[in-house]
Each structure stands twice: as C-alpha cells, then as structure tokens.
C-alpha cells in the first residue's frame, strides 16, 4: 500500500499502531507526526537547546522504530515515549559539558517598562534558566508534572521509580526554584 492509499480508518490509534508494527512506513510516519510535539517539547524544555532536543527526539523515534512490535496500545506508546524521552534527556545532560553556574550569568541591568498585568518575559526567561540548572532527574520529573500534567503516580510508572522518589524530586526541584527566585528577586520598596 502506498503512503497516499492509507484510509482514514488506518489512522485510528489501534490500527495505526498495528500497521506501523507490521512495517507500514506511512503508518509509522503518522505515529511520529501524532507524538512528535510531545517528545520534542519535553526534550526542548528539559534541555533548552533546540538542536539537542531535535537530536533527542530523533533518537527516541529511532528506538521506537526498532521496538515497535513490543508496544501493545496507544496508552503504552505514550508511556513508552515519555519514559524513553526522559532517559535520553538525562543521557544528553550527562554528555554535555557543565553549564555556567548561575552566579556567572549576569542579571539584566534594567527591567523594561511594561503595562500592569502584562506577561513578565524576564521572569519567564529566569525561570526557564533556573529549571535548566536543576539536576536532570529533577528537571524531567518537573516537566512531566507541569508540562505533561501527569500525576506523581503516573510519573513514577513512566520513569520506573517509586512514587516517593518522584515526590521527593518534585519537592526538591520546587524548593530549589523558590529559593533561587527569592534570592534573586529584589524586595520592592513601599
């Protein structure tokens, strides 16, 4: 069957997965399209580097292609993709050279004037940088919790960890972020 001959029914999750596992390249391409935003988003938010995130996503989908026959359902696929993406992110962080310490990164000299209630781009950038400075294990748990909106129990199942380990990583990550934000945010004068 050619790539243009796939019927709409072939794109139902269960059929799509079965067709891809049977070697249908168009079905596999459809699976990648269906899940690439989630995989790339997790990798990009964890790594902060678009090129490295793309490399991680490619690794994940290459592994999926090789192990597709072992994936039993759409839910299993999503679980597998999140777990493998988290593992590849941790591996990528370990391979990279250490980043600059937070103290070496200068703070902006002057905050731009903005309308009341407007988005705070400096805070968003600072928060992204602080999340990027977290240990990889904490960063992955934090992103799965708040980006993918997964419960700690789901994260534990995805990463193959005890629930209490996930909760500890989340608590440490949040405490670290709060501490860094509080330490770096000047108190406002009345």
ChimeraX attribute file (.defattr): number of C-alpha atoms within 10 A of each C-alpha:
attribute: neighborCount
match mode: 1-to-1
recipient: residues
	/A:1	8
	/A:2	8
	/A:3	12
	/A:4	7
	/A:5	9
	/A:6	14
	/A:7	9
	/A:8	8
	/A:9	10
	/A:10	18
	/A:11	17
	/A:12	12
	/A:13	17
	/A:14	14
	/A:15	15
	/A:16	23
	/A:17	24
	/A:18	20
	/A:19	17
	/A:20	20
	/A:21	21
	/A:22	13
	/A:23	13
	/A:24	17
	/A:25	16
	/A:26	20
	/A:27	23
	/A:28	22
	/A:29	14
	/A:30	18
	/A:31	19
	/A:32	17
	/A:33	11
	/A:34	12
	/A:35	14
	/A:36	18
	/A:37	12
	/A:38	18
	/A:39	23
	/A:40	21
	/A:41	19
	/A:42	24
	/A:43	28
	/A:44	19
	/A:45	19
	/A:46	29
	/A:47	24
	/A:48	16
	/A:49	12
	/A:50	14
	/A:51	11
	/A:52	18
	/A:53	24
	/A:54	17
	/A:55	15
	/A:56	26
	/A:57	27
	/A:58	16
	/A:59	15
	/A:60	23
	/A:61	22
	/A:62	12
	/A:63	13
	/A:64	20
	/A:65	16
	/A:66	10
	/A:67	11
	/A:68	19
	/A:69	14
	/A:70	11
	/A:71	17
	/A:72	13
	/A:73	14
	/A:74	16
	/A:75	12
	/A:76	13
	/A:77	18
	/A:78	16
	/A:79	18
	/A:80	17
	/A:81	22
	/A:82	23
	/A:83	21
	/A:84	22
	/A:85	26
	/A:86	27
	/A:87	17
	/A:88	19
	/A:89	26
	/A:90	20
	/A:91	13
	/A:92	18
	/A:93	17
	/A:94	12
	/A:95	9
	/A:96	9
	/A:97	8
	/A:98	9
	/A:99	10
	/A:100	9
	/A:101	8
	/A:102	12
	/A:103	7
	/A:104	8
	/A:105	9
	/A:106	7
	/A:107	12
	/A:108	8
	/A:109	6
	/A:110	6
	/A:111	9
	/A:112	10
	/A:113	6
	/A:114	9
	/A:115	8
	/A:116	7
	/A:117	6
	/A:118	7
	/A:119	10
	/A:120	13
	/A:121	10
	/A:122	13
	/A:123	12
	/A:124	11
	/A:125	11
	/A:126	15
	/A:127	16
	/A:128	15
	/A:129	14
	/A:130	18
	/A:131	24
	/A:132	16
	/A:133	20
	/A:134	18
	/A:135	14
	/A:136	21
	/A:137	19
	/A:138	23
	/A:139	25
	/A:140	29
	/A:141	27
	/A:142	27
	/A:143	21
	/A:144	23
	/A:145	17
	/A:146	10
	/A:147	14
	/A:148	15
	/A:149	12
	/A:150	16
	/A:151	15
	/A:152	20
	/A:153	14
	/A:154	16
	/A:155	26
	/A:156	19
	/A:157	15
	/A:158	21
	/A:159	22
	/A:160	11
	/A:161	12
	/A:162	13
	/A:163	17
	/A:164	12
	/A:165	13
	/A:166	25
	/A:167	19
	/A:168	13
	/A:169	19
	/A:170	21
	/A:171	14
	/A:172	15
	/A:173	21
	/A:174	17
	/A:175	12
	/A:176	16
	/A:177	17
	/A:178	14
	/A:179	12
	/A:180	15
	/A:181	15
	/A:182	11
	/A:183	10
	/A:184	11
	/A:185	10
	/A:186	8
	/A:187	8
	/A:188	5
	/A:189	4
	/A:190	3
